[in-house]
Amino acid sequence: MNKFSRFIVVITAGIVLLHSPIGAEDFNSGSEPDGFGGLIWGTKIAGLKGMKLVRRDAGPGGEEIYTASHLSPLFCGVRVGRVEYGFWKGQLWKVSLLTAGRDSYLELREAVFKCFGAGELEAAPRPGITRFSWVGGITRMVLTYEDRTESGSLVITSRRIADDIIDRTMTAGEDD
């Protein structure tokens, strides 16, 4: 990976950390997930059947994104448009739930608030973006809506593996 790619990953990770209150437990008591849909953080892709590789993203370790048509597209009782599973170095570390249309997003937001609590409303990175976050000891979630595209996403990540990605990215940059 070149210096520019490492720089982008480090900046992105830093923004995520800056928007993550240290020690905060934003999830309702007992509701913090340790994975998604029966898969816990760190589950190896090698042991899973029915996963379809949709793309490889540039970055440290080359994250691979999969879909799984055999797994339920329901989250907190609400159907989402698409579920993407992110694996880094062969381990589940991220799940992205994507919605299309304002009504679908609002339905997901209501269900997420009911399941996990209201989260923390973050400052908008730019006009027309609404973002809520939840930070726990194991998991971080970010719910985002963009007015311009009328699309929403809920990104759920393992904090431990995200920290590993940041550490490896920082260390890789020292070798140059």
C-alpha positions as CSV (number, residue, x, y, z in Angstrom):
1,M,0.0,0.0,0.0
2,N,1.4,3.4,-0.9
3,K,1.8,6.3,1.5
4,F,-1.3,8.1,0.2
5,S,-3.5,5.1,0.9
6,R,-2.1,4.7,4.4
7,F,-2.6,8.5,5.0
8,I,-6.3,8.2,3.9
9,V,-6.9,5.2,6.2
10,V,-5.2,6.8,9.1
11,I,-7.2,10.1,8.7
12,T,-10.4,8.1,8.3
13,A,-9.7,6.1,11.4
14,G,-8.7,9.2,13.3
15,I,-12.1,10.9,12.5
16,V,-13.9,7.8,13.7
17,L,-12.0,7.8,16.9
18,L,-12.6,11.6,17.4
19,H,-16.3,11.0,17.1
20,S,-16.2,8.1,19.6
21,P,-16.5,9.4,23.1
22,I,-14.0,7.5,25.2
23,G,-15.6,5.4,27.9
24,A,-19.1,6.2,26.7
25,E,-21.7,3.4,26.8
26,D,-24.3,4.7,24.4
27,F,-26.2,1.4,24.0
28,N,-29.2,0.7,26.2
29,S,-28.2,-1.6,29.0
30,G,-27.6,-5.1,27.7
31,S,-28.3,-4.3,24.1
32,E,-24.8,-3.9,22.7
33,P,-24.3,-6.4,19.9
34,D,-21.2,-8.6,19.5
35,G,-21.5,-9.1,15.8
36,F,-24.5,-9.4,13.5
37,G,-27.1,-12.0,12.6
38,G,-25.6,-14.8,14.6
39,L,-22.0,-14.1,13.4
40,I,-19.7,-12.7,16.2
41,W,-16.9,-10.3,15.5
42,G,-13.8,-12.2,14.4
43,T,-15.7,-15.0,12.7
44,K,-13.5,-16.4,9.9
45,I,-14.8,-16.2,6.3
46,A,-13.2,-19.5,5.6
47,G,-15.8,-21.3,7.7
48,L,-18.9,-19.7,6.2
49,K,-21.0,-21.0,3.4
50,G,-23.1,-19.0,1.0
51,M,-21.1,-15.8,1.2
52,K,-20.6,-14.0,-2.2
53,L,-17.6,-11.7,-2.7
54,V,-18.8,-8.4,-4.2
55,R,-15.6,-6.3,-4.0
56,R,-12.2,-5.9,-2.4
57,D,-11.5,-2.4,-1.0
58,A,-8.1,-0.9,-1.0
59,G,-6.6,-0.4,2.4
60,P,-4.6,-2.2,5.1
61,G,-5.0,-5.9,4.6
62,G,-7.4,-5.4,1.7
63,E,-10.9,-5.5,3.2
64,E,-13.2,-7.9,1.4
65,I,-17.0,-7.2,1.2
66,Y,-19.5,-10.0,0.9
67,T,-23.2,-10.4,0.7
68,A,-25.2,-13.5,1.8
69,S,-28.6,-14.1,0.3
70,H,-29.3,-16.9,2.7
71,L,-29.1,-14.7,5.8
72,S,-32.0,-12.6,6.8
73,P,-32.1,-8.9,5.7
74,L,-34.0,-8.1,9.0
75,F,-32.5,-6.0,11.7
76,C,-34.5,-5.1,14.8
77,G,-37.6,-6.5,13.0
78,V,-37.1,-4.2,10.0
79,R,-36.2,-5.3,6.5
80,V,-33.2,-3.4,5.1
81,G,-32.3,-3.1,1.4
82,R,-28.9,-4.7,1.5
83,V,-26.5,-6.2,4.0
84,E,-22.8,-6.2,3.4
85,Y,-20.3,-8.1,5.5
86,G,-16.8,-6.7,5.8
87,F,-13.9,-9.0,6.5
88,W,-10.4,-7.9,7.3
89,K,-7.6,-10.5,7.2
90,G,-10.4,-13.1,6.9
91,Q,-12.3,-12.0,10.0
92,L,-15.7,-10.3,10.3
93,W,-15.2,-6.8,11.5
94,K,-18.0,-4.7,10.0
95,V,-21.6,-5.0,8.8
96,S,-23.3,-2.3,6.7
97,L,-27.0,-2.2,6.4
98,L,-28.1,0.0,3.5
99,T,-31.5,1.6,2.8
100,A,-33.0,3.4,-0.2
101,G,-35.6,6.1,0.3
102,R,-36.4,8.3,3.3
103,D,-39.2,6.1,4.5
104,S,-37.0,3.0,4.7
105,Y,-34.4,5.0,6.6
106,L,-36.9,6.4,9.0
107,E,-38.3,2.9,9.7
108,L,-34.7,1.6,10.4
109,R,-33.9,4.6,12.6
110,E,-37.1,4.1,14.7
111,A,-36.3,0.4,15.1
112,V,-32.6,1.0,16.0
113,F,-33.6,3.6,18.6
114,K,-36.1,1.2,20.1
115,C,-33.5,-1.7,20.2
116,F,-30.4,0.3,21.3
117,G,-31.4,3.7,22.5
118,A,-31.3,7.1,20.8
119,G,-27.5,7.2,20.4
120,E,-25.7,10.5,20.1
121,L,-26.5,13.0,17.4
122,E,-23.2,14.0,15.8
123,A,-22.4,17.3,14.2
124,A,-23.1,17.0,10.5
125,P,-19.9,16.5,8.4
126,R,-21.7,18.6,5.7
127,P,-25.2,20.0,5.1
128,G,-27.8,17.4,4.4
129,I,-26.2,14.6,6.5
130,T,-27.7,13.3,9.7
131,R,-25.6,11.0,11.8
132,F,-26.1,9.2,15.1
133,S,-23.6,7.0,16.9
134,W,-23.5,4.4,19.6
135,V,-20.2,3.4,21.3
136,G,-19.8,0.4,23.6
137,G,-16.9,-1.6,24.8
138,I,-17.2,-4.1,22.0
139,T,-19.1,-2.5,19.2
140,R,-19.5,0.9,17.5
141,M,-22.6,1.8,15.3
142,V,-23.1,4.8,13.1
143,L,-26.5,5.5,11.5
144,T,-26.3,8.0,8.6
145,Y,-28.8,9.6,6.3
146,E,-28.0,11.7,3.3
147,D,-30.8,14.0,2.0
148,R,-29.3,14.4,-1.5
149,T,-29.4,10.7,-2.3
150,E,-32.2,9.8,0.1
151,S,-30.1,6.9,1.3
152,G,-29.3,5.6,4.7
153,S,-26.8,3.2,6.3
154,L,-26.2,1.6,9.6
155,V,-22.5,0.6,9.9
156,I,-21.7,-1.7,12.8
157,T,-18.1,-2.4,13.6
158,S,-15.9,-4.4,16.0
159,R,-13.9,-1.9,18.1
160,R,-11.1,-4.4,18.8
161,I,-10.5,-5.2,15.1
162,A,-10.9,-1.5,14.1
163,D,-8.1,-0.8,16.6
164,D,-6.0,-3.5,15.1
165,I,-6.5,-2.0,11.6
166,I,-5.4,1.4,12.9
167,D,-2.4,-0.1,14.7
168,R,-1.2,-2.0,11.6
169,T,-1.8,1.0,9.4
170,M,0.3,3.2,11.6
171,T,3.1,0.6,11.9
172,A,3.1,0.0,8.1
173,G,3.8,3.7,7.7
174,E,6.9,3.5,9.8
175,D,8.6,1.1,7.4
176,D,8.9,3.7,4.6
